Amino acid sequence: RSFFMNLETYGAFVIAAIIVLVIPGPTIILVISQSAGHGRRAVLPLAAGVTLGDFTAMALSLLGLGAVLAASAALFAILKWIGAVYLIYLGIKLWRSDPKQPDLHSLSAVVSSRRFFTSAYVVTALNPKSIVFFVAFLPQFVDHRAPIAFQLIVLGATFLILAALNASMYGLFAGRLRDVLQKKAAYRWLNRCGGSALIGAGIFTAVVKQSS
């Protein structure tokens, strides 16, 4: 009896996970928008929030909530609307934010880092489609002839590492764009573009169907 899946299956999982991650969804739109609006200082807390949010969604899916969400249209809708309203709220805040470079050593910078982390975590963890996704995605690559729990841990850890790298790369690119542009008018333009993207993501999340 093998202890783990074969390397071909694991490689297929890595490729599939990368494809899934690089397609921008509400979480990545949040990362891009906040990084473009606030610079590279936002990347680390955003990536950490995404990673912990994915871990939470994954844990909830493995605990059975994913199956409940798939069966309960009401619960799915409640979580969906909470996430949608929160995205729109973040978009409005970014649109109205003052386009200035903060002091990285100030107390406000610490508060901002905590806010970036919290926003990324909430948007990622409360996305009902993410919870349902893990229920459908991870088991496809599990070899039932090997210990299932160990495989799920390895696959889950791999996905989280890839998710963190993906969010960081998107964030660094967007943050670099802001750092290159030094004029206040350019900062205001980035804030409003990012805020509009978040509002759009919130509206899309609100109207998306459960089965999609």
C-alpha positions as CSV (number, residue, x, y, z in Angstrom):
1,R,0.0,0.0,0.0
2,S,1.4,3.4,-1.0
3,F,1.8,6.1,1.6
4,F,1.1,9.0,-0.8
5,M,-0.3,9.6,-4.3
6,N,2.0,9.3,-7.3
7,L,4.0,12.2,-8.5
8,E,2.0,12.5,-11.7
9,T,-1.2,13.1,-9.7
10,Y,0.5,15.6,-7.4
11,G,1.9,17.4,-10.4
12,A,-1.5,17.6,-12.0
13,F,-2.9,19.0,-8.7
14,V,-0.2,21.7,-8.7
15,I,-0.9,22.7,-12.3
16,A,-4.7,22.7,-11.7
17,A,-4.3,24.8,-8.5
18,I,-2.1,27.4,-10.3
19,I,-4.7,27.7,-13.1
20,V,-7.4,28.2,-10.6
21,L,-5.4,30.7,-8.6
22,V,-4.2,33.0,-11.4
23,I,-7.7,33.7,-12.6
24,P,-8.6,36.9,-10.7
25,G,-11.6,36.5,-8.4
26,P,-12.9,38.9,-5.7
27,T,-10.0,38.1,-3.4
28,I,-7.3,38.9,-6.0
29,I,-9.3,42.0,-7.1
30,L,-9.1,43.1,-3.5
31,V,-5.3,42.4,-3.3
32,I,-4.7,44.3,-6.6
33,S,-7.0,47.2,-5.6
34,Q,-5.6,47.7,-2.1
35,S,-2.0,47.3,-3.3
36,A,-2.5,49.8,-6.1
37,G,-4.2,52.1,-3.7
38,H,-1.8,51.9,-0.8
39,G,1.5,50.6,-2.2
40,R,3.7,47.6,-1.5
41,R,3.3,48.0,2.3
42,A,-0.1,46.4,1.9
43,V,1.2,43.3,0.1
44,L,2.4,41.2,3.1
45,P,-0.7,41.7,5.3
46,L,-3.0,41.1,2.3
47,A,-1.2,37.9,1.3
48,A,-1.3,36.7,5.0
49,G,-5.0,37.4,5.1
50,V,-5.6,35.5,1.9
51,T,-3.6,32.5,3.1
52,L,-5.4,32.3,6.5
53,G,-8.7,32.9,4.8
54,D,-8.1,30.0,2.4
55,F,-7.1,27.9,5.3
56,T,-10.3,28.7,7.1
57,A,-12.4,28.0,4.0
58,M,-10.5,24.7,3.5
59,A,-11.0,23.7,7.1
60,L,-14.7,24.5,7.0
61,S,-15.1,22.5,3.8
62,L,-13.4,19.5,5.3
63,L,-15.6,19.8,8.4
64,G,-18.7,19.5,6.2
65,L,-19.8,23.1,5.8
66,G,-19.2,22.9,2.1
67,A,-21.7,20.2,1.7
68,V,-24.2,22.1,3.8
69,L,-23.7,25.3,1.7
70,A,-24.1,23.3,-1.5
71,A,-27.4,22.0,-0.3
72,S,-28.7,25.2,1.5
73,A,-29.5,28.0,-0.9
74,A,-30.5,30.2,2.1
75,L,-27.2,29.8,3.9
76,F,-25.2,30.2,0.7
77,A,-27.1,33.5,-0.1
78,I,-26.5,34.9,3.4
79,L,-22.7,34.4,3.2
80,K,-22.7,35.6,-0.4
81,W,-24.5,38.9,0.5
82,I,-22.3,39.5,3.6
83,G,-19.2,39.1,1.4
84,A,-20.7,41.3,-1.4
85,V,-21.7,44.1,1.0
86,Y,-18.2,44.0,2.6
87,L,-16.5,44.3,-0.8
88,I,-18.6,47.3,-1.8
89,Y,-17.9,48.9,1.6
90,L,-14.1,48.4,1.0
91,G,-14.5,49.8,-2.5
92,I,-16.2,53.0,-1.3
93,K,-13.6,53.4,1.4
94,L,-10.7,53.1,-1.1
95,W,-12.5,55.5,-3.5
96,R,-12.8,58.1,-0.8
97,S,-9.4,57.6,0.8
98,D,-6.8,60.4,0.9
99,P,-4.1,59.7,-1.7
100,K,-1.0,60.3,0.3
101,Q,2.0,58.2,1.3
102,P,1.8,57.4,5.0
103,D,4.7,57.2,7.5
104,L,5.6,53.5,7.5
105,H,6.7,53.8,11.1
106,S,3.6,55.5,12.5
107,L,0.8,53.9,14.5
108,S,-1.5,54.5,11.6
109,A,0.7,52.2,9.5
110,V,0.3,49.4,12.0
111,V,-3.5,49.9,12.1
112,S,-3.5,49.9,8.3
113,S,-1.6,46.6,8.1
114,R,-4.1,45.1,10.5
115,R,-7.0,46.4,8.3
116,F,-5.4,45.0,5.2
117,F,-5.0,41.6,6.8
118,T,-8.6,41.6,8.2
119,S,-10.2,42.7,4.9
120,A,-8.4,40.0,2.9
121,Y,-9.2,37.3,5.5
122,V,-12.9,38.2,5.7
123,V,-13.4,38.3,1.9
124,T,-11.6,35.0,1.4
125,A,-13.0,33.1,4.3
126,L,-16.6,34.2,3.9
127,N,-16.7,33.4,0.2
128,P,-19.2,30.5,0.1
129,K,-17.9,29.4,-3.4
130,S,-14.4,28.9,-1.9
131,I,-15.8,26.6,0.8
132,V,-17.8,24.6,-1.8
133,F,-14.8,24.6,-4.2
134,F,-12.5,22.8,-1.7
135,V,-15.1,20.1,-1.3
136,A,-15.2,19.5,-5.0
137,F,-11.5,20.2,-5.8
138,L,-9.3,18.4,-3.3
139,P,-10.9,14.9,-3.4
140,Q,-10.3,14.7,-7.1
141,F,-6.6,14.2,-6.4
142,V,-6.8,11.9,-3.5
143,D,-5.6,8.3,-3.9
144,H,-8.0,6.2,-1.8
145,R,-5.3,3.4,-1.6
146,A,-3.2,5.8,0.5
147,P,-3.9,7.5,3.9
148,I,-6.5,10.1,3.0
149,A,-5.9,12.5,5.9
150,F,-2.2,12.8,5.1
151,Q,-2.9,13.5,1.5
152,L,-5.4,16.2,2.3
153,I,-2.9,17.9,4.6
154,V,-0.2,17.9,1.9
155,L,-2.6,19.0,-0.9
156,G,-4.0,21.7,1.4
157,A,-0.6,23.0,2.4
158,T,0.5,23.1,-1.2
159,F,-2.6,25.0,-2.2
160,L,-2.0,27.5,0.6
161,I,1.6,28.1,-0.4
162,L,0.6,28.6,-4.0
163,A,-2.2,31.0,-2.9
164,A,0.2,33.1,-0.8
165,L,2.7,33.3,-3.7
166,N,-0.1,34.2,-6.2
167,A,-1.5,37.0,-4.0
168,S,2.0,38.3,-3.3
169,M,2.9,38.5,-7.0
170,Y,-0.3,40.3,-7.9
171,G,0.1,42.6,-4.9
172,L,3.8,43.4,-5.7
173,F,2.9,44.2,-9.3
174,A,0.1,46.5,-8.3
175,G,2.1,48.1,-5.5
176,R,5.0,48.6,-7.8
177,L,2.7,50.5,-10.2
178,R,1.8,52.9,-7.4
179,D,5.4,53.3,-6.3
180,V,6.4,54.3,-9.9
181,L,3.7,57.0,-10.1
182,Q,4.8,59.8,-7.7
183,K,2.0,62.4,-8.3
184,K,-0.9,62.8,-6.0
185,A,-3.3,62.9,-8.9
186,A,-2.0,59.4,-10.0
187,Y,-2.6,58.1,-6.5
188,R,-6.1,59.4,-6.6
189,W,-6.7,57.8,-9.9
190,L,-5.4,54.4,-8.7
191,N,-7.5,54.6,-5.5
192,R,-10.6,55.3,-7.6
193,C,-9.9,52.6,-10.1
194,G,-9.2,50.1,-7.3
195,G,-12.4,51.2,-5.4
196,S,-14.4,50.8,-8.6
197,A,-13.0,47.3,-9.1
198,L,-14.0,46.3,-5.5
199,I,-17.5,47.7,-5.9
200,G,-17.8,45.8,-9.2
201,A,-16.6,42.6,-7.6
202,G,-19.1,43.1,-4.8
203,I,-22.0,43.6,-7.2
204,F,-20.8,40.5,-9.2
205,T,-20.6,38.5,-6.0
206,A,-24.1,39.5,-5.1
207,V,-25.7,38.5,-8.4
208,V,-23.8,35.3,-9.0
209,K,-25.9,32.2,-8.8
210,Q,-25.3,29.4,-6.3
211,S,-24.7,26.8,-9.0
212,S,-22.1,28.8,-10.9
